[in-house]
Amino acid sequence: MSSILTNTSSMVALDTLRNINMDLASVQNEISTGKSVSSAKDNAAIWAISTVMSTDVESFKTISDSLNLGSSTVGVARVASEKVTELLQDMKSLIVSAQGANVDRSKIQTQIGEIRENIGSVVGAAQFNGLNLIDGSSSADMKILSSLDRSSGGSVSASYINVARQDLSISNTASGATFGATAVTDTTIINNGGTAAGTGATVADGASQAITIASVADGNSYRLVLDDSATANSIGQRTFEYVAGTNDSANSVAAALSSQVSAFLSATGDTNYSVSRTDDVITITNSSGQNLTLTAESATGGTAAATPGGLGAIANIDVTSDAGATSALTSIESLLQTSIDAAAAFGSSQTRIENQTDFVGSLIDSMTSGIGGLVDADMEAASAKLQALQVQQQLGVQSLSIANKAPQQLLSLFR
């Protein structure tokens, strides 16, 4: 039945054309924005996921900047620590040269003072953006934002890389040890193989002498004097001493004295004598071919050296005397180890920061790619679909035009 009031064919054609136009508008939006999901109405779930991940990507870009800043700061501290180590090695060379008996120790001491000032300048300048990790101004770790951790429940927490500060300052000075004024001339504090303190014992060629730390108390003072000046041997008269503190034991006193002797022999390359230690007993062995006079001295009422922070012990290095030059060998080894440990620690931290920076960069690329997979339009498919819809649109218009002309055919029935 045909009707001039209801054109069913026109309604069907119009509805089809309307759907085609909607699809065409959607494809044109994909092509113009490059996204298949550009707003929440396109796909609410995918849009929500991609938006959250996009904010995380921006956060990781900020984290990358934080890591770069942290790496630069640690890098400055590492370079400064390495330079301090080089300067301390130069100072050690001077101290070794001061072990000789025919050198101008006052001039060597002047050079050591210049190196000390140079170290202070390096430490003071080792800052990046105002942050100095080696000047001893703070003991708090430097925290570097390194990651953003999102749990499956949606909660977010920040992760940090903690970089420990290293104190290489020379300003934290302390007084050196003061040998006791009250001499003790028996074996109650130091026992030189049964020889009373203050009396020289003869160590023959090929023989050894055992020195036992008999007792330890705060202020107890211990001194060993090796003397081969009466012979044609090499060391002359050398003094090694130590003043005990409240935390010392017989073993630690013996270790300190034997370490001084060992450092001296090693620095001078002397092979005529050797030293060893077992617990609280120090053993000196004479292989010089001549007699060695070994004197152990002891006293009470001394003052132990206060251990300063950082490289403050540099202030106590004085090579103008035999005892000072010998003691400086032990001090410089400890200072060198401090600076080497600092440089190594900063090097390890910088490597960790750079590895994290590389990871964050890769993570940003992976997340960006994943977001693209969720929301980016397939441009090849969109192009093909656009052409198909354009053809469908033209056919839809033609179909609607034909349907609209159908009622006019009824006029022929009334002619």
C-alpha positions in Angstrom: 0.0 0.0 0.0 1.3 3.4 -0.9 0.6 6.5 1.2 1.2 10.2 0.8 1.3 10.6 4.6 3.9 8.0 5.5 7.0 7.4 3.3 8.5 4.3 4.8 11.3 4.1 2.2 12.3 7.7 2.9 12.4 7.0 6.7 14.7 4.0 6.1 16.9 5.9 3.8 17.1 8.8 6.1 18.0 6.6 9.1 20.7 4.9 7.1 22.2 8.2 5.9 22.2 9.5 9.5 24.2 6.5 10.7 26.6 6.8 7.8 27.2 10.5 8.7 27.8 9.6 12.3 30.4 7.0 11.4 31.9 9.4 8.9 32.2 12.1 11.6 33.8 9.6 14.0 36.4 8.6 11.4 37.1 12.2 10.5 37.7 12.9 14.2 40.2 10.0 14.4 42.1 11.3 11.4 42.1 14.9 12.7 43.2 14.0 16.3 45.2 10.9 15.5 43.4 9.1 18.3 40.8 6.4 18.4 40.0 7.5 22.0 40.3 11.2 22.3 37.7 11.8 25.1 35.8 9.9 27.8 32.8 9.4 25.6 34.8 7.5 23.0 35.7 4.7 25.5 35.5 5.7 29.2 37.6 2.8 30.5 40.4 3.1 28.0 40.4 6.9 28.4 40.7 6.6 32.2 43.6 4.2 32.0 45.5 6.2 29.4 45.0 9.5 31.3 46.4 8.0 34.5 49.4 6.5 32.6 50.0 9.9 30.8 50.2 11.7 34.2 52.7 9.0 35.3 54.8 9.6 32.2 54.9 13.4 33.0 55.9 12.5 36.5 58.8 10.3 35.3 60.0 13.1 33.1 60.3 15.2 36.3 62.0 12.3 38.0 64.5 12.1 35.2 65.4 15.8 35.8 65.8 15.0 39.5 68.2 12.2 38.7 70.2 14.4 36.4 70.6 17.0 39.1 71.6 14.4 41.6 74.1 12.8 39.3 75.7 16.2 38.7 75.9 16.9 42.4 77.5 13.5 43.2 79.8 13.9 40.2 81.2 17.1 41.6 81.8 15.5 45.0 83.5 12.5 43.4 85.8 14.6 41.3 86.7 16.7 44.4 87.4 13.5 46.4 89.7 12.2 43.7 91.6 15.5 43.6 91.9 15.4 47.4 93.3 11.9 47.1 95.9 13.1 44.6 96.9 15.9 46.9 97.2 13.5 49.9 99.4 11.2 47.8 101.7 14.2 47.1 101.7 14.9 50.8 102.7 11.3 51.5 105.6 11.6 49.1 106.8 14.6 51.1 106.4 12.7 54.4 108.4 9.8 53.1 111.2 12.1 52.0 111.2 13.6 55.5 112.2 10.2 57.0 115.8 10.9 55.9 118.3 12.3 58.3 119.9 14.8 56.0 116.8 16.7 54.6 115.5 20.1 55.2 112.4 19.2 57.2 111.3 22.8 57.8 110.9 23.3 54.0 109.1 20.0 53.7 106.7 21.1 56.4 106.1 24.3 54.5 105.1 22.4 51.4 102.8 20.1 53.5 101.1 23.3 54.8 100.5 24.5 51.2 99.0 21.2 50.2 96.8 21.4 53.3 95.5 24.8 52.2 95.0 23.5 48.7 92.9 20.6 50.0 90.8 23.1 52.0 90.1 25.1 48.8 89.1 22.0 46.8 86.7 20.9 49.6 85.2 24.3 49.9 84.6 24.6 46.1 83.0 21.2 45.7 79.4 22.3 45.5 76.7 22.1 42.8 73.8 24.4 43.1 74.9 25.3 46.6 75.0 21.7 47.9 78.4 20.4 49.1 78.6 16.7 50.1 82.1 16.7 51.4 82.5 19.8 53.6 81.2 18.2 56.8 78.4 20.8 57.2 75.8 18.1 57.6 75.7 14.3 58.2 72.2 13.8 56.7 72.1 11.7 53.5 71.1 13.5 50.2 67.8 12.0 49.0 67.4 11.9 45.2 63.9 11.2 43.9 64.3 8.1 41.7 61.0 6.4 41.0 57.2 6.6 41.3 55.7 3.3 42.4 52.0 2.6 41.7 50.4 -0.5 43.3 47.7 -2.6 41.8 45.3 -0.9 44.2 46.1 2.5 42.7 48.2 3.9 45.6 51.3 5.8 44.7 54.6 6.2 46.6 57.9 7.8 45.8 61.3 6.0 46.0 64.6 7.7 46.7 68.3 7.0 46.3 70.1 8.0 49.4 73.7 9.3 49.0 75.8 9.4 52.1 77.8 12.5 52.7 81.6 12.1 53.2 83.4 14.5 55.5 86.7 15.6 53.9 86.9 18.9 55.7 90.2 20.1 57.3 88.5 22.4 59.8 87.5 19.8 62.4 90.9 19.9 64.1 91.9 18.4 67.4 95.0 18.5 69.5 97.7 15.7 69.1 98.8 13.4 71.8 100.9 14.6 74.7 103.4 12.1 76.1 103.1 11.6 79.9 105.3 13.6 82.2 105.7 11.0 84.9 108.1 8.3 83.8 107.6 4.7 84.9 110.9 2.8 84.9 109.8 -0.8 85.5 107.9 -3.3 83.4 104.4 -2.6 84.7 103.3 -0.6 81.6 105.6 -1.9 78.9 107.9 -5.0 79.2 110.9 -5.0 76.8 111.7 -8.6 77.1 112.3 -8.3 80.8 114.3 -5.1 80.5 112.9 -2.2 82.5 111.4 0.8 80.8 114.0 3.5 79.9 116.9 1.0 79.6 118.2 0.0 76.2 118.3 -3.7 75.3 120.7 -5.0 72.7 119.2 -7.0 69.9 122.0 -9.0 68.1 122.1 -9.7 64.4 119.6 -12.5 63.6 117.9 -12.1 67.0 114.4 -10.9 67.9 113.1 -8.9 70.8 109.5 -9.2 72.2 107.9 -6.1 73.7 104.7 -6.7 75.6 102.1 -4.1 76.5 101.7 -5.0 80.1 98.9 -2.6 81.2 96.7 0.0 79.6 95.0 3.0 81.2 93.9 6.4 80.0 97.0 8.6 79.7 99.5 5.7 79.8 102.3 6.6 77.3 104.4 4.1 75.3 107.5 4.8 73.3 109.9 2.6 71.3 113.3 3.9 70.3 115.3 1.9 67.6 118.9 3.0 67.5 121.6 1.7 65.1 123.5 5.0 64.9 126.6 3.4 66.5 126.9 1.1 63.5 127.0 1.6 59.7 123.3 0.8 59.3 120.6 2.9 57.9 117.9 4.1 60.3 119.9 6.0 62.9 117.7 6.7 66.0 114.0 6.4 65.4 111.2 7.1 67.9 107.7 5.6 67.8 105.2 6.5 70.5 101.5 6.2 71.4 99.3 7.6 74.2 96.4 5.4 75.3 92.8 6.7 75.6 89.9 5.4 77.5 88.8 3.0 74.7 92.2 1.4 74.1 93.3 -2.1 75.0 96.7 -3.8 75.1 96.0 -5.2 71.6 95.1 -1.8 70.2 98.2 -0.1 71.7 100.4 -2.9 70.3 98.7 -2.6 66.9 99.3 1.2 66.8 103.0 1.0 67.7 103.7 -1.9 65.3 101.8 -0.1 62.6 104.1 2.9 63.0 107.2 0.8 62.8 105.9 -1.1 59.8 104.9 2.1 58.0 108.4 3.6 58.6 110.2 0.5 57.3 108.0 0.3 54.3 108.3 4.0 53.4 112.1 4.0 53.7 112.5 0.6 52.0 114.6 -0.6 54.9 115.0 -4.4 55.0 117.5 -4.6 57.9 114.6 -4.8 60.4 111.1 -6.3 60.5 108.2 -6.1 62.9 105.3 -8.4 63.6 102.5 -8.5 66.2 100.6 -11.2 68.0 97.9 -9.7 70.2 99.6 -7.5 72.8 103.2 -8.6 71.9 105.3 -6.7 69.3 108.4 -8.5 67.9 111.3 -6.6 66.4 113.7 -8.8 64.3 117.2 -7.6 63.5 118.7 -8.8 60.2 121.2 -5.9 59.7 124.4 -7.7 60.5 125.0 -5.4 63.4 123.6 -4.9 66.9 120.4 -2.8 67.4 119.7 -0.9 70.6 116.0 -1.1 71.4 114.6 1.0 74.3 111.0 0.9 75.6 109.8 3.9 77.6 106.6 4.4 79.6 104.9 7.1 81.5 101.6 8.2 83.0 99.7 11.5 82.9 99.7 11.7 79.1 96.8 13.0 76.9 95.5 10.8 74.1 95.1 12.4 70.7 91.5 13.4 70.0 90.3 12.0 66.7 89.0 14.9 64.6 86.3 14.5 61.9 87.1 14.5 58.2 90.7 15.3 57.4 91.3 17.4 60.4 94.2 15.3 61.5 96.2 17.0 58.8 96.7 19.9 61.2 98.7 17.6 63.5 101.2 16.5 60.9 104.6 17.9 61.8 107.6 16.3 60.2 110.2 18.7 61.7 111.2 16.0 64.3 112.0 12.3 64.0 109.0 11.3 66.1 106.7 13.7 64.2 107.9 12.4 60.8 107.4 8.8 61.9 103.9 9.5 63.3 103.0 11.3 60.1 103.4 8.1 58.1 100.6 6.4 60.1 98.4 9.6 59.9 98.7 10.0 56.2 97.8 6.4 55.5 94.6 6.9 57.5 93.8 10.2 55.7 94.4 8.6 52.3 92.1 5.8 53.1 89.4 8.3 54.2 89.6 10.2 50.9 89.8 7.0 48.8 86.7 5.5 50.6 84.9 8.8 49.9 85.7 8.8 46.2 84.7 5.1 45.9 81.4 5.7 47.7 80.5 8.7 45.4 81.6 6.7 42.3 79.2 3.8 43.3 76.4 6.2 44.0 76.9 8.0 40.7 76.8 4.7 38.8 73.6 3.7 40.5 72.0 7.1 39.7 73.0 6.8 36.0 71.6 3.3 35.8 68.4 4.5 37.3 68.3 7.4 34.8 68.7 5.0 31.9 65.9 2.8 33.3 63.6 5.8 33.7 64.2 6.8 30.1 63.4 3.4 28.9 60.4 3.2 31.1 59.0 6.5 29.7 59.4 5.1 26.2 57.7 1.9 27.0 54.8 3.6 28.8 54.4 6.1 26.0 54.3 3.2 23.5 51.7 1.4 25.6 49.5 4.5 25.8 49.7 4.8 22.1 48.6 1.3 21.6 45.5 2.0 23.6 44.4 5.3 22.2 46.2 6.0 18.9 44.2 5.6 15.7 45.1 3.1 13.0 45.5 5.6 10.2 45.6 3.0 7.4 42.3 1.5 8.5 40.8 5.0 9.1 41.8 6.0 5.6 40.1 3.0 4.0 37.1 3.4 6.2 36.8 7.1 5.2 36.7 6.3 1.5 34.1 3.5 2.1 31.9 5.8 4.1 32.1 8.6 1.6 30.9 6.2 -1.1 28.1 5.0 1.3 27.2 8.6 2.0 26.8 9.4 -1.7 24.7 6.3 -2.2 22.6 7.2 0.9 21.9 10.6 -0.5 20.8 9.0 -3.9 18.7 6.5 -2.1 16.9 9.2 0.0 16.4 11.3 -3.2 14.7 8.3 -4.9 12.6 7.5 -1.8 11.4 11.2 -1.6 10.2 11.0 -5.2 8.0 7.9 -4.7 4.8 9.8 -3.6 5.0 11.8 -6.9 4.3 8.5 -8.7 0.8 8.5 -7.2 -0.2 11.5 -9.3 -0.1 9.4 -12.4 -2.9 7.3 -11.0 -5.2 10.4 -11.0 -4.6 11.6 -14.5 
